[in-house]
Amino acid sequence: MKRVVTASDIPPAGDLHIPLGSIVTPSARETAATRGVRIVELPADQIVTIAAPTKTIAIGADHGGFRLKEALKPLLESLGLEARDVGVYEEKPADYPDIALAVAQLVVSGAATRGIAIDGAGIGSSMAANKVPGIRAALCYDRASARNSREHNDSNVLTLGARLLTQSQAEDVLRTWISTPFAGGRHQARVQKILDIELQYSKKASS
């Protein structure tokens, strides 16, 4: 069976090695061109697959989310995950866009499989993270929103409002978000439309 390469397979940078004869969708070629990614066809036995660090979760918070971040790191570890903390490391005032960007960059680079950004309300971190191509950040506030963001939207960054959730509520949200897989199927076409919107405006910005 031939591999079908879609826009969601295109990395943020570098080369993408695919088996000879693979089918590359037009949107995948456009995304690759926009990101400067070279698509290289090779015999299957010459492709080295590097496993993604699926157990690494980037986590960061501004001063408003610092205490919740510290409380959630042991939960991640109890789930068999490695928390990669990008700060802050004390409750000094910090700007949430800087933290959200640091989390998002680790996710799109492949250094972390998903990310968590926490501020007072979670709204600003979601806005900032979603400016990074390849990020689908979701502000979640209960188990239902966490499950939906993963099943339907394939979210890869979770944002939390430390002043709007208790620690136990945040833990419930995080457990649900971590354990829920993307459902694919009809939802894949809708996520692809999100990627297409991103591509459309990336092209405008670069022209």
Backbone as JSON Lines, residues from 0, in Angstrom:
{"i":0,"aa":"M","n":[0.84,-1.19,0.0],"ca":[0.0,0.0,0.0],"c":[0.88,1.25,0.0]}
{"i":1,"aa":"K","n":[0.57,2.2,-0.88],"ca":[1.37,3.42,-0.96],"c":[1.05,4.35,0.21]}
{"i":2,"aa":"R","n":[2.09,5.02,0.7],"ca":[1.9,5.97,1.78],"c":[1.31,7.26,1.21]}
{"i":3,"aa":"V","n":[0.34,7.83,1.9],"ca":[-0.24,9.11,1.52],"c":[0.3,10.16,2.49]}
{"i":4,"aa":"V","n":[0.97,11.16,1.94],"ca":[1.57,12.22,2.74],"c":[0.66,13.43,2.69]}
{"i":5,"aa":"T","n":[0.18,13.87,3.86],"ca":[-0.7,15.04,3.94],"c":[0.04,16.2,4.59]}
{"i":6,"aa":"A","n":[-0.61,17.34,4.65],"ca":[0.01,18.54,5.23],"c":[0.41,18.32,6.69]}
{"i":7,"aa":"S","n":[-0.36,17.49,7.39],"ca":[-0.04,17.26,8.81],"c":[1.25,16.47,8.99]}
{"i":8,"aa":"D","n":[1.76,15.84,7.92],"ca":[3.0,15.08,8.0],"c":[4.24,15.95,7.8]}
{"i":9,"aa":"I","n":[4.05,17.18,7.36],"ca":[5.18,18.04,7.02],"c":[5.77,18.64,8.3]}
{"i":10,"aa":"P","n":[7.07,18.44,8.54],"ca":[7.7,18.98,9.75],"c":[7.88,20.49,9.64]}
{"i":11,"aa":"P","n":[8.19,21.16,10.75],"ca":[8.37,22.61,10.71],"c":[9.55,23.05,9.85]}
{"i":12,"aa":"A","n":[10.56,22.19,9.7],"ca":[11.75,22.55,8.93],"c":[12.5,21.27,8.57]}
{"i":13,"aa":"G","n":[13.55,21.43,7.75],"ca":[14.4,20.29,7.41],"c":[13.89,19.49,6.23]}
{"i":14,"aa":"D","n":[14.24,18.19,6.21],"ca":[13.85,17.29,5.13],"c":[12.82,16.28,5.64]}
{"i":15,"aa":"L","n":[11.95,15.84,4.73],"ca":[11.02,14.76,5.02],"c":[11.34,13.61,4.08]}
{"i":16,"aa":"H","n":[11.78,12.48,4.63],"ca":[12.1,11.31,3.82],"c":[10.87,10.41,3.74]}
{"i":17,"aa":"I","n":[10.49,10.09,2.51],"ca":[9.31,9.24,2.3],"c":[9.65,8.11,1.33]}
{"i":18,"aa":"P","n":[8.92,6.98,1.4],"ca":[9.21,5.86,0.5],"c":[8.92,6.22,-0.96]}
{"i":19,"aa":"L","n":[9.69,5.63,-1.86],"ca":[9.46,5.82,-3.3],"c":[8.03,5.44,-3.64]}
{"i":20,"aa":"G","n":[7.4,6.25,-4.49],"ca":[6.05,5.95,-4.91],"c":[4.97,6.48,-4.0]}
{"i":21,"aa":"S","n":[5.36,7.17,-2.93],"ca":[4.35,7.73,-2.02],"c":[3.5,8.77,-2.74]}
{"i":22,"aa":"I","n":[2.27,8.92,-2.28],"ca":[1.37,9.93,-2.83],"c":[1.44,11.17,-1.94]}
{"i":23,"aa":"V","n":[1.83,12.29,-2.51],"ca":[1.94,13.54,-1.77],"c":[0.79,14.45,-2.19]}
{"i":24,"aa":"T","n":[-0.06,14.81,-1.25],"ca":[-1.22,15.64,-1.59],"c":[-0.77,17.06,-1.96]}
{"i":25,"aa":"P","n":[-1.58,17.75,-2.76],"ca":[-1.22,19.14,-3.12],"c":[-1.03,20.03,-1.89]}
{"i":26,"aa":"S","n":[-1.88,19.86,-0.87],"ca":[-1.73,20.71,0.32],"c":[-0.43,20.4,1.05]}
{"i":27,"aa":"A","n":[0.03,19.14,0.99],"ca":[1.31,18.78,1.61],"c":[2.45,19.45,0.88]}
{"i":28,"aa":"R","n":[2.39,19.48,-0.44],"ca":[3.45,20.15,-1.22],"c":[3.47,21.65,-0.95]}
{"i":29,"aa":"E","n":[2.3,22.25,-0.83],"ca":[2.24,23.69,-0.54],"c":[2.79,23.99,0.85]}
{"i":30,"aa":"T","n":[2.44,23.15,1.83],"ca":[2.93,23.34,3.19],"c":[4.44,23.2,3.22]}
{"i":31,"aa":"A","n":[4.96,22.2,2.51],"ca":[6.41,21.99,2.47],"c":[7.11,23.19,1.84]}
{"i":32,"aa":"A","n":[6.54,23.71,0.77],"ca":[7.14,24.86,0.1],"c":[7.15,26.08,1.01]}
{"i":33,"aa":"T","n":[6.06,26.28,1.73],"ca":[5.96,27.44,2.64],"c":[6.97,27.34,3.76]}
{"i":34,"aa":"R","n":[7.2,26.14,4.28],"ca":[8.11,25.95,5.42],"c":[9.55,25.7,4.99]}
{"i":35,"aa":"G","n":[9.78,25.61,3.67],"ca":[11.13,25.33,3.19],"c":[11.57,23.9,3.44]}
{"i":36,"aa":"V","n":[10.61,23.0,3.52],"ca":[10.91,21.58,3.76],"c":[11.1,20.86,2.43]}
{"i":37,"aa":"R","n":[12.18,20.1,2.34],"ca":[12.46,19.33,1.12],"c":[11.9,17.92,1.29]}
{"i":38,"aa":"I","n":[11.07,17.49,0.34],"ca":[10.51,16.14,0.36],"c":[11.42,15.25,-0.48]}
{"i":39,"aa":"V","n":[11.98,14.23,0.16],"ca":[12.95,13.36,-0.49],"c":[12.41,11.93,-0.54]}
{"i":40,"aa":"E","n":[12.31,11.37,-1.76],"ca":[11.85,9.99,-1.91],"c":[13.05,9.05,-1.9]}
{"i":41,"aa":"L","n":[12.99,8.02,-1.08],"ca":[14.06,7.04,-0.95],"c":[13.48,5.63,-0.9]}
{"i":42,"aa":"P","n":[14.3,4.62,-1.26],"ca":[13.85,3.24,-1.04],"c":[13.51,3.04,0.44]}
{"i":43,"aa":"A","n":[12.49,2.27,0.71],"ca":[12.01,2.09,2.08],"c":[13.1,1.64,3.03]}
{"i":44,"aa":"D","n":[14.04,0.79,2.53],"ca":[15.07,0.27,3.42],"c":[16.16,1.3,3.73]}
{"i":45,"aa":"Q","n":[16.1,2.47,3.1],"ca":[17.08,3.52,3.37],"c":[16.53,4.62,4.28]}
{"i":46,"aa":"I","n":[15.29,4.46,4.69],"ca":[14.67,5.47,5.55],"c":[14.86,5.07,7.0]}
{"i":47,"aa":"V","n":[15.49,5.96,7.74],"ca":[15.71,5.73,9.17],"c":[14.61,6.45,9.93]}
{"i":48,"aa":"T","n":[13.82,5.71,10.65],"ca":[12.74,6.3,11.43],"c":[13.25,6.64,12.83]}
{"i":49,"aa":"I","n":[13.13,7.9,13.18],"ca":[13.53,8.35,14.51],"c":[12.28,8.51,15.35]}
{"i":50,"aa":"A","n":[12.18,7.74,16.39],"ca":[10.98,7.78,17.22],"c":[10.84,9.14,17.88]}
{"i":51,"aa":"A","n":[9.61,9.66,17.85],"ca":[9.34,10.92,18.53],"c":[9.38,10.7,20.03]}
{"i":52,"aa":"P","n":[9.79,11.75,20.75],"ca":[9.85,11.62,22.22],"c":[8.44,11.66,22.79]}
{"i":53,"aa":"T","n":[7.7,10.56,22.61],"ca":[6.27,10.55,22.94],"c":[6.0,10.7,24.42]}
{"i":54,"aa":"K","n":[7.0,10.53,25.25],"ca":[6.77,10.66,26.68],"c":[7.21,12.0,27.25]}
{"i":55,"aa":"T","n":[7.66,12.9,26.37],"ca":[8.1,14.22,26.83],"c":[6.98,15.24,26.63]}
{"i":56,"aa":"I","n":[6.6,15.9,27.71],"ca":[5.57,16.93,27.67],"c":[6.21,18.25,28.09]}
{"i":57,"aa":"A","n":[6.17,19.24,27.2],"ca":[6.66,20.57,27.56],"c":[5.62,21.24,28.45]}
{"i":58,"aa":"I","n":[6.09,21.89,29.5],"ca":[5.17,22.58,30.41],"c":[5.78,23.89,30.84]}
{"i":59,"aa":"G","n":[4.95,24.93,30.88],"ca":[5.43,26.23,31.3],"c":[4.29,27.06,31.85]}
{"i":60,"aa":"A","n":[4.63,28.07,32.63],"ca":[3.62,28.94,33.24],"c":[4.21,30.31,33.52]}
{"i":61,"aa":"D","n":[3.35,31.32,33.5],"ca":[3.79,32.63,33.98],"c":[3.63,32.64,35.51]}
{"i":62,"aa":"H","n":[3.81,33.79,36.11],"ca":[3.74,33.86,37.57],"c":[2.37,33.44,38.11]}
{"i":63,"aa":"G","n":[1.32,33.72,37.31],"ca":[-0.03,33.35,37.75],"c":[-0.28,31.86,37.74]}
{"i":64,"aa":"G","n":[0.47,31.14,36.93],"ca":[0.28,29.69,36.83],"c":[1.37,28.87,37.47]}
{"i":65,"aa":"F","n":[2.34,29.57,38.08],"ca":[3.52,28.87,38.62],"c":[3.15,27.77,39.6]}
{"i":66,"aa":"R","n":[2.32,28.06,40.58],"ca":[2.0,27.06,41.6],"c":[1.28,25.86,41.0]}
{"i":67,"aa":"L","n":[0.37,26.1,40.06],"ca":[-0.33,24.98,39.44],"c":[0.64,24.14,38.61]}
{"i":68,"aa":"K","n":[1.55,24.8,37.91],"ca":[2.56,24.04,37.14],"c":[3.34,23.11,38.05]}
{"i":69,"aa":"E","n":[3.79,23.64,39.17],"ca":[4.57,22.81,40.09],"c":[3.75,21.65,40.63]}
{"i":70,"aa":"A","n":[2.44,21.86,40.8],"ca":[1.57,20.8,41.31],"c":[1.29,19.73,40.26]}
{"i":71,"aa":"L","n":[1.31,20.12,38.98],"ca":[0.98,19.18,37.92],"c":[2.17,18.35,37.45]}
{"i":72,"aa":"K","n":[3.37,18.82,37.68],"ca":[4.54,18.05,37.24],"c":[4.6,16.65,37.87]}
{"i":73,"aa":"P","n":[4.35,16.49,39.17],"ca":[4.35,15.13,39.73],"c":[3.27,14.24,39.12]}
{"i":74,"aa":"L","n":[2.14,14.84,38.73],"ca":[1.09,14.05,38.08],"c":[1.58,13.51,36.75]}
{"i":75,"aa":"L","n":[2.24,14.34,35.96],"ca":[2.79,13.88,34.68],"c":[3.76,12.72,34.91]}
{"i":76,"aa":"E","n":[4.61,12.87,35.91],"ca":[5.59,11.82,36.2],"c":[4.9,10.53,36.64]}
{"i":77,"aa":"S","n":[3.79,10.66,37.38],"ca":[3.06,9.46,37.82],"c":[2.4,8.75,36.65]}
{"i":78,"aa":"L","n":[2.19,9.48,35.55],"ca":[1.6,8.89,34.34],"c":[2.68,8.33,33.41]}
{"i":79,"aa":"G","n":[3.92,8.33,33.87],"ca":[5.01,7.79,33.08],"c":[5.54,8.76,32.04]}
{"i":80,"aa":"L","n":[5.31,10.05,32.24],"ca":[5.73,11.07,31.3],"c":[6.85,11.92,31.88]}
{"i":81,"aa":"E","n":[7.63,12.51,31.0],"ca":[8.71,13.4,31.43],"c":[8.28,14.84,31.22]}
{"i":82,"aa":"A","n":[8.24,15.62,32.28],"ca":[7.88,17.03,32.18],"c":[9.11,17.86,31.85]}
{"i":83,"aa":"R","n":[9.1,18.53,30.72],"ca":[10.21,19.44,30.36],"c":[9.77,20.85,30.69]}
{"i":84,"aa":"D","n":[10.26,21.37,31.78],"ca":[9.82,22.64,32.34],"c":[10.57,23.79,31.68]}
{"i":85,"aa":"V","n":[9.82,24.72,31.03],"ca":[10.45,25.87,30.37],"c":[10.33,27.14,31.22]}
{"i":86,"aa":"G","n":[9.86,27.0,32.46],"ca":[9.74,28.15,33.35],"c":[8.27,28.57,33.5]}
{"i":87,"aa":"V","n":[8.05,29.54,34.35],"ca":[8.99,30.23,35.21],"c":[9.34,29.34,36.41]}
{"i":88,"aa":"Y","n":[10.39,29.74,37.11],"ca":[10.88,28.92,38.21],"c":[10.66,29.59,39.57]}
{"i":89,"aa":"E","n":[9.98,30.73,39.54],"ca":[9.57,31.41,40.77],"c":[8.42,32.34,40.41]}
{"i":90,"aa":"E","n":[7.8,32.94,41.41],"ca":[6.59,33.73,41.16],"c":[6.87,35.2,40.83]}
{"i":91,"aa":"K","n":[7.98,35.47,40.2],"ca":[8.24,36.82,39.72],"c":[7.39,37.09,38.48]}
{"i":92,"aa":"P","n":[6.93,38.33,38.27],"ca":[6.12,38.64,37.1],"c":[6.8,38.21,35.8]}
{"i":93,"aa":"A","n":[6.03,37.58,34.93],"ca":[6.52,37.11,33.63],"c":[5.41,37.29,32.61]}
{"i":94,"aa":"D","n":[5.78,37.34,31.35],"ca":[4.81,37.55,30.27],"c":[4.39,36.21,29.67]}
{"i":95,"aa":"Y","n":[3.09,35.91,29.73],"ca":[2.6,34.62,29.26],"c":[2.91,34.33,27.78]}
{"i":96,"aa":"P","n":[2.97,35.35,26.88],"ca":[3.31,34.99,25.49],"c":[4.69,34.34,25.37]}
{"i":97,"aa":"D","n":[5.64,34.77,26.19],"ca":[6.98,34.19,26.13],"c":[6.96,32.72,26.53]}
{"i":98,"aa":"I","n":[6.2,32.41,27.56],"ca":[6.11,31.02,28.03],"c":[5.37,30.16,27.01]}
{"i":99,"aa":"A","n":[4.25,30.67,26.51],"ca":[3.47,29.9,25.52],"c":[4.31,29.61,24.27]}
{"i":100,"aa":"L","n":[5.11,30.6,23.87],"ca":[5.98,30.4,22.7],"c":[7.01,29.33,22.97]}
{"i":101,"aa":"A","n":[7.62,29.35,24.13],"ca":[8.64,28.35,24.46],"c":[8.05,26.94,24.45]}
{"i":102,"aa":"V","n":[6.86,26.79,24.99],"ca":[6.18,25.48,24.98],"c":[5.88,25.07,23.54]}
{"i":103,"aa":"A","n":[5.3,25.99,22.77],"ca":[4.91,25.67,21.39],"c":[6.11,25.29,20.54]}
{"i":104,"aa":"Q","n":[7.22,25.98,20.72],"ca":[8.41,25.7,19.91],"c":[8.95,24.28,20.18]}
{"i":105,"aa":"L","n":[8.88,23.83,21.41],"ca":[9.32,22.47,21.71],"c":[8.42,21.45,21.04]}
{"i":106,"aa":"V","n":[7.13,21.75,20.97],"ca":[6.19,20.81,20.34],"c":[6.42,20.75,18.83]}
{"i":107,"aa":"V","n":[6.49,21.9,18.16],"ca":[6.64,21.87,16.7],"c":[8.01,21.37,16.27]}
{"i":108,"aa":"S","n":[9.01,21.5,17.14],"ca":[10.34,21.0,16.79],"c":[10.44,19.49,16.95]}
{"i":109,"aa":"G","n":[9.46,18.89,17.64],"ca":[9.5,17.46,17.89],"c":[10.21,17.09,19.17]}
{"i":110,"aa":"A","n":[10.71,18.09,19.91],"ca":[11.38,17.8,21.17],"c":[10.41,17.35,22.25]}
{"i":111,"aa":"A","n":[9.13,17.7,22.08],"ca":[8.07,17.26,22.98],"c":[6.89,16.84,22.14]}
{"i":112,"aa":"T","n":[6.18,15.84,22.6],"ca":[5.04,15.37,21.8],"c":[3.82,16.27,21.98]}
{"i":113,"aa":"R","n":[3.65,16.83,23.18],"ca":[2.58,17.79,23.45],"c":[3.08,18.82,24.46]}
{"i":114,"aa":"G","n":[2.26,19.85,24.68],"ca":[2.67,20.9,25.61],"c":[1.53,21.38,26.48]}
{"i":115,"aa":"I","n":[1.9,22.0,27.59],"ca":[0.93,22.57,28.53],"c":[1.41,23.96,28.89]}
{"i":116,"aa":"A","n":[0.54,24.96,28.73],"ca":[0.87,26.33,29.08],"c":[-0.19,26.85,30.06]}
{"i":117,"aa":"I","n":[0.27,27.45,31.14],"ca":[-0.64,27.87,32.21],"c":[-0.44,29.34,32.52]}
{"i":118,"aa":"D","n":[-1.54,30.08,32.59],"ca":[-1.5,31.44,33.1],"c":[-2.75,31.64,33.96]}
{"i":119,"aa":"G","n":[-3.07,32.89,34.3],"ca":[-4.19,33.11,35.19],"c":[-5.51,32.61,34.66]}
{"i":120,"aa":"A","n":[-5.81,32.9,33.38],"ca":[-7.07,32.49,32.77],"c":[-6.89,31.44,31.68]}
{"i":121,"aa":"G","n":[-5.68,31.3,31.15],"ca":[-5.43,30.33,30.08],"c":[-5.73,30.85,28.7]}
{"i":122,"aa":"I","n":[-6.41,31.99,28.62],"ca":[-6.84,32.51,27.32],"c":[-5.66,33.07,26.52]}
{"i":123,"aa":"G","n":[-4.87,33.92,27.17],"ca":[-3.74,34.53,26.47],"c":[-2.73,33.51,25.99]}
{"i":124,"aa":"S","n":[-2.46,32.5,26.82],"ca":[-1.51,31.46,26.4],"c":[-2.02,30.71,25.18]}
{"i":125,"aa":"S","n":[-3.33,30.47,25.13],"ca":[-3.9,29.79,23.96],"c":[-3.74,30.65,22.71]}
{"i":126,"aa":"M","n":[-4.04,31.94,22.84],"ca":[-3.89,32.84,21.69],"c":[-2.45,32.87,21.19]}
{"i":127,"aa":"A","n":[-1.51,32.99,22.13],"ca":[-0.1,33.09,21.75],"c":[0.39,31.81,21.11]}
{"i":128,"aa":"A","n":[0.1,30.67,21.72],"ca":[0.58,29.39,21.19],"c":[0.03,29.12,19.8]}
{"i":129,"aa":"N","n":[-1.21,29.52,19.56],"ca":[-1.83,29.25,18.26],"c":[-1.28,30.11,17.13]}
{"i":130,"aa":"K","n":[-0.44,31.07,17.45],"ca":[0.24,31.83,16.39],"c":[1.41,31.05,15.79]}
{"i":131,"aa":"V","n":[1.82,29.98,16.44],"ca":[2.95,29.18,15.96],"c":[2.42,28.14,14.98]}
{"i":132,"aa":"P","n":[2.89,28.15,13.72],"ca":[2.42,27.16,12.74],"c":[2.61,25.73,13.25]}
{"i":133,"aa":"G","n":[1.56,24.94,13.12],"ca":[1.62,23.55,13.56],"c":[1.03,23.33,14.94]}
{"i":134,"aa":"I","n":[0.68,24.41,15.64],"ca":[0.12,24.27,16.99],"c":[-1.4,24.37,16.93]}
{"i":135,"aa":"R","n":[-2.04,23.47,17.68],"ca":[-3.48,23.53,17.89],"c":[-3.69,23.54,19.4]}
{"i":136,"aa":"A","n":[-3.68,24.74,19.97],"ca":[-3.8,24.89,21.42],"c":[-5.26,25.0,21.81]}
{"i":137,"aa":"A","n":[-5.62,24.35,22.9],"ca":[-7.0,24.36,23.37],"c":[-7.05,24.74,24.85]}
{"i":138,"aa":"L","n":[-7.87,25.74,25.15],"ca":[-8.14,26.1,26.54],"c":[-9.23,25.15,27.04]}
{"i":139,"aa":"C","n":[-8.91,24.33,28.02],"ca":[-9.87,23.35,28.53],"c":[-10.17,23.64,30.0]}
{"i":140,"aa":"Y","n":[-11.4,23.4,30.38],"ca":[-11.86,23.78,31.72],"c":[-12.62,22.66,32.42]}
{"i":141,"aa":"D","n":[-12.82,21.52,31.74],"ca":[-13.42,20.35,32.37],"c":[-13.07,19.13,31.53]}
{"i":142,"aa":"R","n":[-13.49,17.95,31.99],"ca":[-13.13,16.73,31.26],"c":[-13.75,16.68,29.87]}
{"i":143,"aa":"A","n":[-14.96,17.21,29.73],"ca":[-15.62,17.18,28.43],"c":[-14.86,18.01,27.39]}
{"i":144,"aa":"S","n":[-14.43,19.22,27.78],"ca":[-13.7,20.06,26.83],"c":[-12.33,19.45,26.51]}
{"i":145,"aa":"A","n":[-11.7,18.83,27.51],"ca":[-10.41,18.19,27.26],"c":[-10.56,17.02,26.3]}
{"i":146,"aa":"R","n":[-11.58,16.21,26.52],"ca":[-11.8,15.05,25.64],"c":[-12.12,15.5,24.22]}
{"i":147,"aa":"N","n":[-12.98,16.5,24.09],"ca":[-13.36,16.98,22.76],"c":[-12.16,17.55,22.01]}
{"i":148,"aa":"S","n":[-11.31,18.29,22.73],"ca":[-10.17,18.93,22.06],"c":[-9.2,17.91,21.49]}
{"i":149,"aa":"R","n":[-9.14,16.74,22.11],"ca":[-8.26,15.69,21.61],"c":[-8.97,14.83,20.55]}
{"i":150,"aa":"E","n":[-10.16,14.35,20.86],"ca":[-10.89,13.46,19.95],"c":[-11.19,14.14,18.62]}
{"i":151,"aa":"H","n":[-11.68,15.37,18.67],"ca":[-12.17,16.04,17.47],"c":[-11.13,16.94,16.82]}
{"i":152,"aa":"N","n":[-10.27,17.58,17.64],"ca":[-9.4,18.64,17.12],"c":[-7.93,18.28,17.11]}
{"i":153,"aa":"D","n":[-7.56,17.13,17.68],"ca":[-6.16,16.7,17.75],"c":[-5.29,17.8,18.35]}
{"i":154,"aa":"S","n":[-5.75,18.41,19.44],"ca":[-4.98,19.48,20.07],"c":[-3.64,18.95,20.55]}
{"i":155,"aa":"N","n":[-2.61,19.77,20.4],"ca":[-1.28,19.34,20.85],"c":[-0.7,20.25,21.93]}
{"i":156,"aa":"V","n":[-1.43,21.3,22.28],"ca":[-1.08,22.12,23.45],"c":[-2.35,22.34,24.26]}
{"i":157,"aa":"L","n":[-2.24,22.11,25.56],"ca":[-3.33,22.36,26.5],"c":[-3.02,23.63,27.26]}
{"i":158,"aa":"T","n":[-3.99,24.55,27.33],"ca":[-3.79,25.72,28.17],"c":[-4.79,25.68,29.31]}
{"i":159,"aa":"L","n":[-4.33,26.12,30.48],"ca":[-5.13,26.07,31.7],"c":[-5.14,27.43,32.38]}
{"i":160,"aa":"G","n":[-6.26,27.75,33.01],"ca":[-6.38,28.98,33.79],"c":[-6.25,28.67,35.26]}
{"i":161,"aa":"A","n":[-5.12,29.05,35.83],"ca":[-4.84,28.69,37.23],"c":[-5.79,29.37,38.2]}
{"i":162,"aa":"R","n":[-6.34,30.52,37.81],"ca":[-7.25,31.22,38.71],"c":[-8.7,30.78,38.52]}
{"i":163,"aa":"L","n":[-8.94,29.93,37.55],"ca":[-10.3,29.49,37.25],"c":[-10.55,28.03,37.6]}
{"i":164,"aa":"L","n":[-9.49,27.29,37.93],"ca":[-9.6,25.87,38.25],"c":[-8.94,25.59,39.6]}
{"i":165,"aa":"T","n":[-9.53,24.68,40.34],"ca":[-8.84,24.17,41.51],"c":[-7.77,23.19,41.04]}
{"i":166,"aa":"Q","n":[-6.87,22.82,41.93],"ca":[-5.84,21.86,41.55],"c":[-6.46,20.53,41.14]}
{"i":167,"aa":"S","n":[-7.47,20.06,41.86],"ca":[-8.08,18.78,41.51],"c":[-8.8,18.84,40.18]}
{"i":168,"aa":"Q","n":[-9.43,19.97,39.88],"ca":[-10.08,20.13,38.57],"c":[-9.05,20.12,37.45]}
{"i":169,"aa":"A","n":[-7.95,20.83,37.66],"ca":[-6.88,20.86,36.66],"c":[-6.29,19.47,36.44]}
{"i":170,"aa":"E","n":[-6.15,18.71,37.5],"ca":[-5.63,17.35,37.39],"c":[-6.57,16.48,36.57]}
{"i":171,"aa":"D","n":[-7.89,16.62,36.79],"ca":[-8.86,15.86,36.01],"c":[-8.78,16.22,34.53]}
{"i":172,"aa":"V","n":[-8.67,17.52,34.25],"ca":[-8.55,17.97,32.86],"c":[-7.29,17.38,32.22]}
{"i":173,"aa":"L","n":[-6.18,17.46,32.94],"ca":[-4.91,16.98,32.39],"c":[-4.94,15.48,32.14]}
{"i":174,"aa":"R","n":[-5.44,14.71,33.09],"ca":[-5.51,13.26,32.91],"c":[-6.33,12.9,31.68]}
{"i":175,"aa":"T","n":[-7.47,13.57,31.53],"ca":[-8.34,13.29,30.38],"c":[-7.67,13.66,29.08]}
{"i":176,"aa":"W","n":[-7.03,14.82,29.06],"ca":[-6.38,15.3,27.84],"c":[-5.23,14.39,27.42]}
{"i":177,"aa":"I","n":[-4.45,13.95,28.39],"ca":[-3.32,13.07,28.1],"c":[-3.8,11.71,27.59]}
{"i":178,"aa":"S","n":[-4.87,11.19,28.15],"ca":[-5.28,9.82,27.85],"c":[-6.2,9.68,26.65]}
{"i":179,"aa":"T","n":[-6.7,10.8,26.11],"ca":[-7.65,10.73,25.0],"c":[-6.94,10.8,23.66]}
{"i":180,"aa":"P","n":[-7.13,9.79,22.8],"ca":[-6.5,9.83,21.47],"c":[-7.34,10.61,20.47]}
{"i":181,"aa":"F","n":[-6.71,11.03,19.4],"ca":[-7.43,11.66,18.3],"c":[-8.26,10.6,17.6]}
{"i":182,"aa":"A","n":[-9.53,10.91,17.32],"ca":[-10.44,9.91,16.74],"c":[-10.22,9.71,15.25]}
{"i":183,"aa":"G","n":[-9.64,10.69,14.57],"ca":[-9.44,10.56,13.12],"c":[-10.77,10.51,12.4]}
{"i":184,"aa":"G","n":[-10.85,9.71,11.33],"ca":[-12.09,9.59,10.58],"c":[-12.55,10.92,10.03]}
{"i":185,"aa":"R","n":[-13.84,11.23,10.26],"ca":[-14.39,12.48,9.72],"c":[-13.72,13.71,10.33]}
{"i":186,"aa":"H","n":[-13.14,13.55,11.52],"ca":[-12.49,14.68,12.17],"c":[-11.18,15.05,11.48]}
{"i":187,"aa":"Q","n":[-10.55,14.07,10.81],"ca":[-9.28,14.34,10.13],"c":[-9.47,15.39,9.04]}
{"i":188,"aa":"A","n":[-10.58,15.3,8.3],"ca":[-10.83,16.27,7.23],"c":[-11.01,17.67,7.8]}
{"i":189,"aa":"R","n":[-11.59,17.77,8.98],"ca":[-11.81,19.09,9.59],"c":[-10.52,19.66,10.13]}
{"i":190,"aa":"V","n":[-9.69,18.81,10.72],"ca":[-8.38,19.28,11.16],"c":[-7.55,19.71,9.95]}
{"i":191,"aa":"Q","n":[-7.7,18.99,8.85],"ca":[-6.99,19.38,7.63],"c":[-7.41,20.77,7.18]}
{"i":192,"aa":"K","n":[-8.68,21.11,7.37],"ca":[-9.14,22.46,7.0],"c":[-8.49,23.52,7.89]}
{"i":193,"aa":"I","n":[-8.25,23.18,9.15],"ca":[-7.51,24.11,10.02],"c":[-6.11,24.33,9.47]}
{"i":194,"aa":"L","n":[-5.47,23.23,9.08],"ca":[-4.12,23.33,8.5],"c":[-4.13,24.14,7.21]}
{"i":195,"aa":"D","n":[-5.19,23.98,6.42],"ca":[-5.29,24.72,5.16],"c":[-5.43,26.22,5.4]}
{"i":196,"aa":"I","n":[-6.18,26.6,6.45],"ca":[-6.3,28.02,6.8],"c":[-4.93,28.57,7.19]}
{"i":197,"aa":"E","n":[-4.22,27.82,8.02],"ca":[-2.87,28.22,8.44],"c":[-1.98,28.43,7.22]}
{"i":198,"aa":"L","n":[-2.04,27.48,6.28],"ca":[-1.22,27.57,5.08],"c":[-1.59,28.78,4.24]}
{"i":199,"aa":"Q","n":[-2.88,29.04,4.1],"ca":[-3.35,30.17,3.31],"c":[-2.77,31.48,3.82]}
{"i":200,"aa":"Y","n":[-2.8,31.68,5.12],"ca":[-2.32,32.95,5.66],"c":[-0.8,32.98,5.78]}
{"i":201,"aa":"S","n":[-0.17,31.82,5.88],"ca":[1.29,31.79,5.83],"c":[1.8,32.24,4.47]}
{"i":202,"aa":"K","n":[1.09,31.82,3.43],"ca":[1.46,32.21,2.06],"c":[1.3,33.71,1.86]}
{"i":203,"aa":"K","n":[0.23,34.27,2.43],"ca":[0.0,35.71,2.29],"c":[1.1,36.5,2.99]}
{"i":204,"aa":"A","n":[1.49,36.01,4.16],"ca":[2.51,36.71,4.94],"c":[3.87,36.69,4.25]}
{"i":205,"aa":"S","n":[4.13,35.59,3.52],"ca":[5.44,35.47,2.88],"c":[5.5,36.12,1.5]}
{"i":206,"aa":"S","n":[4.33,36.53,0.97],"ca":[4.31,37.11,-0.39],"c":[4.56,38.63,-0.35]}
